[in-house]
Amino acid sequence: MDPLLAKVIAAACGSSMTALTMTPFDVVKTRLQTQPPQMGLTTLSSSSSQVCCIPSNTSCVRKMSSLARAAHPQELVCLWDHGTLRAERVDGFSDAFRKVWHAEGVRGLWKGVGTTLLIGVPSSTCYMLTYDHLVHVLIPTISPSPSVTPLISGVLARSAISSVASPFELLRTNLQSTPLSPDNPHTLSSVFGNIRSLVRSQGVASLWRGLGPTLWRDVPFSGLYWAGYETSKSEFEKRGHRGAQVAFMSGSISGAAAALLTNPFDVLKTRRQALLMGGAAGSTPLTSLSLLSEIIRTEGIPALFAGLAPRMVKIVPACGIMIACYESIGTLLTKPILDEE
């Protein structure tokens, strides 16, 4: 098989497998990052029967930060539970996972998986092919040192792909975090309607409003990940270890380190996109710096690491699965050609 076609198939298989297995963790991560501060729930007494939208003039918001509804600072996080909206706050990864599972079933944990496949598979495939071409063809000719070639290639590849895919990332995020009510069902068509309204009111450029935090998160992550991956893989190979298991271990280790260092930017990205789709009409959009300051002031520095557990649980195996599939499947598909040569 042609090596380029083999790489395309390998990257598509890896990204599909990653999307199918990791979507529940992404849903939980989004919920943890966009829930309101604890004080937002203190106005409810135990006799409130956990009913949403109390008082009646407060909009019921599901999985949305209080920052996303500046006009209603005491809004509640809601679960769609057998036709009834009820207030709920998740406390950590396992609690969030359990509550979504109990209230909304398997479908609740896989919200947005179709869009993730539709958007994520082409995006990840293009990203892997772009990095592969940069690291092996273009960057070595201009890199000051072979040791920084993976870092530069990762930064450039992610910058390009994230910029192109930013509107689709906005769509995917809001499929997992937009308001849900009987009058406004949580569907792909409703989110498209919200995006059309957004474009009409704020222009096409608003679809890229979350790009800054996305680049701050994804570009350093990509550079750190590939630098760590190539280094780890090289160390394993020096000791005589090769194959899919080495790729998986190297990818997982470097993914964990990169995820830890870039989690605050992931929180900013999620908050900005939630704020964009749910902000009060006429309000002035928060810049990334002002949003960062607001989060630290109202919720503390630990809020910047909200969702870290599910993000780590997702990224560590996801990085391992993706790179192991890419390298093992690509090698398998091209092996007959290599053998003939």
N, C-alpha and C positions, 0 to 999 in steps of 0.2 A: 504493500500500500504506500501511496505517496506520503512522505513524512509530514507535510503540512496538513493533509487531510487527517492523518492519524492524530496529530496534535489537536485539531479541531474536535474530533470525536472524543478524545481523552478528556479535554477540558469540559466539554458538554456533559459527559457522564459524571465527572467529578462534581460539577456545580449542581447537577440535578440531584445527585445523591445527598449532597450537603443541604440543599433547600428542603428536601423531603424530610430529612431527619432532624434538622435544626430549627424549623419554623416555630414549634412550641416554645422554645427558649427565647426566641426573638419576640414573640407575643408577650411573654411574661416580663422580659426586659423593658419593653415599651410601657407596660402597665406600671412597673415599679418606678420608672423615671418620670412619669407624667401624673402621678397621684398627687393630690394636694397635701400640704403640711398637716401634721396631726391636729394642730389647733383648729383646722377647718372643720373637724368633726366634733369638737367639744361642745358646740351649741346644741347637739342632739342629746336628749335624755334617753334613758333606757326604755321609756314608754313610747318612743317614737315609732316602734314597730319596724324599724329599719326601712321606712318608706322614703323613696327619693323625692326630691323637689320640695323640701320643707325649708323655708316658707314657700308659699305658692308662687311668689314672684321670682323665685330663683330657678334658673335653668338647670335641668338635670344633665350632668355631663359624665360620660363614661370614659375612664382611663385618660382623663385630661388634667393637666396641672391647673391649679388656681391661677397661675400666671397667664393661662390661655383664655381666661374670662375675667379681665381686669374689673369689669363692672359688677361682678358678683364674687367677691373674695371668699365667700363661705360655701361655695358649691361643693357638691359631694361626688365621690366616685361611685359609679353604679354598676350593678351586674344585671344582665337580662336573664332572669330566672323563671323559666316556665311561663312566659307571658307577663311577668311582673318585674318592674324596675325596683330594685332595693339598694340601699346604701351599703357600701362595704369599703374597707380599707385593708390592703394587703400589707403584711409585715414580713418581708423577706421572700426569698425565692420559693422555698417549699410551701409557704402559706399561700402565695399567689398562685402557684401551680395547682394546689389543692382546691382553692376556691373557684378558679376558672373551670377546672374539671368538673367539680360538683354542680356548679350553677349552669354551665353552658355546654358541658359534654366535650367530646372529642373535637367537634366542629369549632368550638370556641378556641381551642389550642392551635388549630390550624387555620385561623383566619388569615386571609391574604396569601395562602400558599399558592393559589393559582397565579396571582399576580407576581409573586416571588419567582415562580418558574418562568413566567412570560418575560419578566424583566431581568431576573438574576442570571438565568442561564446564558442568554446572549451577552450580557454585560461581563460576567465572569469569564466566559470564553474569549471575548475580545481582550480582556485584561491579561489573561494568561498568555495569549499569543503576542500581545504587545510587549509584555515583559520579556518573553523568550527572545523576541527579535532584537530588542534593545540590548539585553545582557550579552547576547552572543554575536551580534553583528555591528550595531551602531556605536554603543557606548565604549567598548574596548578601544576604539580608535581615538577617543578623546579623553578617556578617563585618566586622571593623574596617577591612579594606582589600581591594580586589579582588586584590591581589598574593598574599595569603595564602589566598584562597578555595580554590584547588586543593589546597593543602597540608591545610587543615582537612577538606575533602571526602574526600581520599584517606585520611586518618587514620581518620575515622569509618566510611567504607565498609569498609575492611579490618578494623577492629576488630570490626564486626558479623559479617562473613562468616567471618572466622577463628574466632571463638568458636563459631559454629554448625557449622562444618566440621571442627573439631579432631579428633573421634573418627574421621572418615573419613580425615583426614591420617595419623593413627596407623596405620590399616589399610594405607594405601598405602605408607608408609615401611617397614613390616615385611614387606610382600610383596617388597620389594627387599633387605631386610637380615636377615630371620630365619634361624635355623640351618637347614641343609640336610643331610640324611643319608638313607640308604636307609630307615631306620625312621621318619623324620619328613619326608616329601617337602615340597618348597617349593610349596605350593598354596594357593589361596584358602580351601579348607575347613580346612586345618591352621591358617592364621592366624586364622580365625574361632574355631577351637577354643581357641587360645591366648588370644584376647580374652575368650571366655566364662570361661575359667579365671581370667583377670585380674579380671574383674568379680566373680566369686564370692569371690575371696580378698581383694580390696582395695576393692570397691565400685564403683558406677557412676562416681563422681567421678574414678577413676583414668584414665578415658578422656580426661580433660582435663588430665592431669598435664603434658603437654608444651605446654600453652597459653601459659604464661608466656614461655618462650623464643620461641615462635612469634610472639606479639604483639610482643615486643622486636625481632624480625627484620622481620616483615611490616608492622607499623604505621609505623615510621620509613621503611622502604623505600617504602611506598605514598605517604606524604606527600612524601618527597624526589622520588620518580619523577614524580608529577603536577605538582608545582611546577616541576621541571626541564622536563617535557614541554611544559607550557603556555607557559613562558618561551621555550624553543627554537622552538616552533611560531610564536609571536608574532614572534620575530626573523626567521624565514624569510619570514613573510607580509609584514613591513615591506619586504622586498627583492623582493617580487613573486613569491615561490615558494609554490605551493600543491599540494595533491593527495596521493596515496598515498605518493609518495616522500618528501615532507616529513614526513608522519606517521611513516613508517618510520625516517627519520634521527633525528627528535626523540625518538621512543620508545627507540631504541637507545642514543643518547647519554645520556639521563637514566637509563635502566636500568643502564648500565655504572657510572655514578657511584654510584647507590644501592646496587648490589650490592657494590661495594668497601667501602663504609662499614658495611654491615650483615652482612658475612660471618661475623664472630665469633658473632653471634646465630644464624646458620644452623647453625654447628657445634654450638652448645649445644642447639638444638632436636633435631638428629639424634641427638646423644649421649644426651639425656634420654629420647627415645622408644626408642632401642636398649636403654638401661639398664632402662627400665620393662619391656619385654617379655622381657629376658634376665637380669635381676638375680637374684642368689642369693636363695633363699627366706629370708624372715625378716630380710633386711638392711634397714637404714634408708635410705629413698630420699634421694639427694643433692638438696639445693636447687640452684637455678641458680647461686647465688653460690658455694657450696662446690664444685660441679662445675667452674665457671670456674677457681677457685683450684687445684683438683686438676689440671686440664689444663695450666695454666701451670707448676705445680710439677714435674710429671712429664714433660711433653712440650715445654714452652717456649711462648713467645708465637707462634712460627710455626705451631703447631698450630691456633691460632684462625683461621688463613687456609687450613687444609687444604681442598682441594676448590675453591679460588677459581678456578683455571683452568677446570675444567669448568662451574662455576657461571656464570662470565662468558661462556664459549662458548655456554651455554644461554640465559642471560638476555638478552644483547645482541640476538640475532636474535629471541628469543621476544617481547620487548617490542615490537620493531619490527613483527613479523608480526601480533601481536594488535591493536595500535592501528591499523595500516594496514588490516587486514581490517575492523575495526569501523567506521572512518570511511569507507572507500571503498565497502564493501558497503552500509552504511547509507545513504550518499548516493545510490548507484545505485538502491536499492529505493524511495527516497522521491522521486526526481527527477521522475517523471511528475506526482505531486501538486503539487510545487513549480512545475513548468512551467505546470500548469493554473491555479494561483493567480496 
